[in-house]
Structure formats: C-alpha cells, structure tokens
Amino acid sequence: MNYIGSKFSLLAEIRAMLARHHVTGGSFCDLFSGTATVAQMARLDGFTVVANDLQAYSHAMQAAFLETQGYPAFERLRREVPAIDASEPGTRPAFGLAPAPGADAGALTRVLRYLESLPPREGPFFHTYCEGGSAGRSYFARHVGAHCETVRDQLDAWKPWLTEGEHAVLLASLIETMDLLANTASVYGAYLKQVKKSAKQPFVLRVPRLSSAGAGHRAFMLDGAALVRQLAAEGVHDVLYLDPPYNHRQYHANYHVLETIARWDLASFVPKGKTGLRPGADQRSRFCSRREVAKAFAEVLEAARFRHILVSYNNEGLLAEDDLRALLTAKAAGGALEFHTLPYKRFRADADGEGRQYKGDEVREFLFYVGPKAGA
Ligand SMILES: C[S@@+](CC[C@H](N)C(=O)[O-])C[C@H]1O[C@@H](n2cnc3c(N)ncnc32)[C@H](O)[C@@H]1O
C-alpha cells in the first residue's frame, strides 16, 4: 500500500536498533500498525506479535499476515464451490515481506482467479465512488469498481465457508489491489478527474506473501491506549513499537474509501460532500491534534508494561522533539535511552503548487529507544 508514514523503508533501522540493544525475541507489539509492515518483520524475525490500529483496512492486513499459518487451504470453500479447483493457479503479483509464494499458495491463487472471473457488477459502491457511477466520483476506473463490487459481495456471501484467516487474506488482497489501482494522486482526499494510466490496468488480485513463523500472533482494532492497558493486565511484555500519526492528517479521512471496502457498510451511512466521506468521529486520532497529542502519548507510555519501547516520530510532528524526549526520559526512569535521528525522504501526498509548498525534501526521522537499566 502507498501509505502515509509507512515504515517499509526504515525496517533495517528498526532491526539495527533492536540488535544494538540485544533484543532478539519474545513478544512484540506494533501498536499503530498501518500496513502491518513492522508487524510482518517482527514475525519473520521470531517474535510473537500483537498488532493494532483504529482502521479496519489495517486490521484486515494484520489479520492476513499474523492470524494465518502459511497459506490457507480453503477446504470448506473448495468443497462448496468445486469450480474453484478447475481454475488454473498461475503466477500473479505478490505483496508482503515473507518469501515468494510457492506451490503451497495454489489454493489461494485459484480462489483469487475464480473471484476475478465473476461477472463485474455496477452496484452501490460502483455508483458512489467509480468512473461512470451516478455520484460522478472517479476514485477507480469503471471496470475496477465493478470487479470490486462483485468480489467484496462474494467475500461476505462466502463467510460461512471461510475461516477468519481465509476471509482476512482475501480481503487484504482486495484492499491492496484496489489501492494499487486507485485513481488518486496518493490519498483518498480527492480523486483525479481523468482516469490515469496506472488506474486503467486489468483487475488482477495481488497475493499476500504469508509466513508460517511462530504461533499465537494477534490482531486488534482498538484505541492504542486501551490495548496497552489490556496488555498490561496480562503482565510484562517485551517490545512495544510506537509509530503514531505525527501531523493533523487523520487517517480515517485520508483512507476513507479503503475503510469502506474493508467494512462494506455503505448501506449504513450517507457519503458526504464532493469526496464521499464516511462518518469517522469514532476513528479520530488524538495524535492528530496539537492540543491532545502530549496527553495521548503520555497515556500510552504510562500504561505500558514493556521491557523495551521503540518510538518513530519526526521533526515536523505536532509534539515537539524536546517534549517527546522529556516524556521518554521520564519513562526510562534512569534506564537505557537512545535518541537516534536519521534522514528520511518526505512523504509527498501532492506536488508543490499553489496552496502547498513543502519546505524541502528532507525530514529528520526519529527512532527513539527506552530500555531497562544495565544489568536489570
Ligand atoms: C504512521 S501510521 C503507522 C504506519 C505503520 N508503521 C506502517 O509501516 O505502515 C499511524 C497509524 O496509527 C493509526 N492510529 C492513529 N491513532 C490511533 C490510535 N489512537 N490507536 C490506534 N491506532 C491509531 C492510524 O490509523 C495509522 O494507521
């Protein structure tokens, strides 16, 4: 996914910081998981992972990558829909960090091929968000929107024949595919009027690269502070990775179309305004408010019972660097601290232009560490 704040390109830095502090295993909580990239890395590196985010599309990614044990077999579904086994598995584009899918992904790729072969339908999603739809919004090309309508309806209809992990894998595949084919400059705050070339490509469902490392991984969709309190009640855990939003851009507004694909709840709200926004009051993040961010950070840190805490943030965040350092120094209470700064290319949602002038290309990205006292 093309995601604001994705840490895909910082995974090596996160790994290096863990190695510098001799953190090699145990439990790992990715509290603001987004694309679930860090959670996937932690799983592949041998941790038992808990991932969490407020957004349903993120939860689908986490569940697909964490709550599965290798490639699902879709046994019940294939018994109920024998035509699935008649379709050729073939190769297809993949996403995720695990090694490339091998022959064991055959059942999944057959299901994806079958889903693509279903007749596209111009229903409510199509009319609300797609080229040629009655609302006049063009987040997706006509054929992409109509395929999405059919596939997402089918996933709900198949629910009794799918395990939760199987459902999550198919949903994650659809979300990733739709994001790649979106007719936007990057986020879903606006769509392009003309359908761009990359959005016109054929509808081919991406296959997630799934891992079978470890067991007992969990995915949540809670407010971060609430989950940290819940985990504290279980006892002391090992690693907490915090990567909250750093500016005022709320994720529920910037990714509202993906959220609707994940929840498939168009019947329950009236899309608002030119962009077709969904209501998101319950998904507003306090980390996106200058007035509330310090309190939001403090609440998570106070409740956290973890041996090691890693925090990603940057020099343009709503919380000033000094204030963040002060919060972490207080949490460390004389234990280990490392304030690591690295240059990182700015996420550009739009090009510079009238009304938007970025200061430059370099943002200083922080990776901070709080750990136990030496010998503790
Ligand atoms: C910077 S992004 C995380 C990116 C992620 N590390 C990745 O590599 O994709 C911040 C995430 O925090 C989530 N979020 C914001 N406020 C939250 C809260 N209070 N509790 C849980 N998740 C929250 C957003 O939905 C968003 O996905």
The ligand as an SDF file (V2000), in Angstrom:
LIG
                    3D

 27 29  0  0  0  0  0  0  0  0999 V2000
    2.3050    6.4800   10.9040 C   0  0  0  0  0  0  0  0  0  0  0  0
    0.9750    5.3660   10.6470 S   0  0  0  0  0  0  0  0  0  0  0  0
    1.7030    3.8190   11.0010 C   0  0  0  0  0  0  0  0  0  0  0  0
    2.4330    3.2620    9.8100 C   0  0  0  0  0  0  0  0  0  0  0  0
    2.9380    1.8440   10.0130 C   0  0  0  0  0  0  0  0  0  0  0  0
    4.0150    1.7660   10.9630 N   0  0  0  0  0  0  0  0  0  0  0  0
    3.3620    1.2750    8.6720 C   0  0  0  0  0  0  0  0  0  0  0  0
    4.5670    0.9860    8.4930 O   0  0  0  0  0  0  0  0  0  0  0  0
    2.5220    1.1150    7.7990 O   0  0  0  0  0  0  0  0  0  0  0  0
   -0.0300    5.6470   12.0470 C   0  0  0  0  0  0  0  0  0  0  0  0
   -1.2070    4.6880   12.2170 C   0  0  0  0  0  0  0  0  0  0  0  0
   -1.7890    4.9220   13.5030 O   0  0  0  0  0  0  0  0  0  0  0  0
   -3.1800    4.6640   13.4150 C   0  0  0  0  0  0  0  0  0  0  0  0
   -3.7840    5.3320   14.6010 N   0  0  0  0  0  0  0  0  0  0  0  0
   -3.9530    6.6480   14.8170 C   0  0  0  0  0  0  0  0  0  0  0  0
   -4.4120    6.8770   16.0530 N   0  0  0  0  0  0  0  0  0  0  0  0
   -4.5290    5.6710   16.6510 C   0  0  0  0  0  0  0  0  0  0  0  0
   -4.9420    5.2460   17.9510 C   0  0  0  0  0  0  0  0  0  0  0  0
   -5.3230    6.1310   18.8800 N   0  0  0  0  0  0  0  0  0  0  0  0
   -4.9230    3.9320   18.2270 N   0  0  0  0  0  0  0  0  0  0  0  0
   -4.5600    3.0240   17.2860 C   0  0  0  0  0  0  0  0  0  0  0  0
   -4.1550    3.3650   16.0390 N   0  0  0  0  0  0  0  0  0  0  0  0
   -4.1330    4.6730   15.7290 C   0  0  0  0  0  0  0  0  0  0  0  0
   -3.5600    5.2180   12.0590 C   0  0  0  0  0  0  0  0  0  0  0  0
   -4.7640    4.6530   11.5970 O   0  0  0  0  0  0  0  0  0  0  0  0
   -2.3320    4.8430   11.2200 C   0  0  0  0  0  0  0  0  0  0  0  0
   -2.5210    3.6290   10.5420 O   0  0  0  0  0  0  0  0  0  0  0  0
  1  2  1  0
  2  3  1  0
  2 10  1  0
  3  4  1  0
  4  5  1  0
  5  6  1  0
  5  7  1  0
  7  8  2  0
  7  9  1  0
 10 11  1  0
 11 12  1  0
 11 26  1  0
 12 13  1  0
 13 14  1  0
 13 24  1  0
 14 15  1  0
 14 23  1  0
 15 16  2  0
 16 17  1  0
 17 18  1  0
 17 23  2  0
 18 19  1  0
 18 20  2  0
 20 21  1  0
 21 22  2  0
 22 23  1  0
 24 25  1  0
 24 26  1  0
 26 27  1  0
M  CHG  2   2   1   9  -1
M  END
$$$$
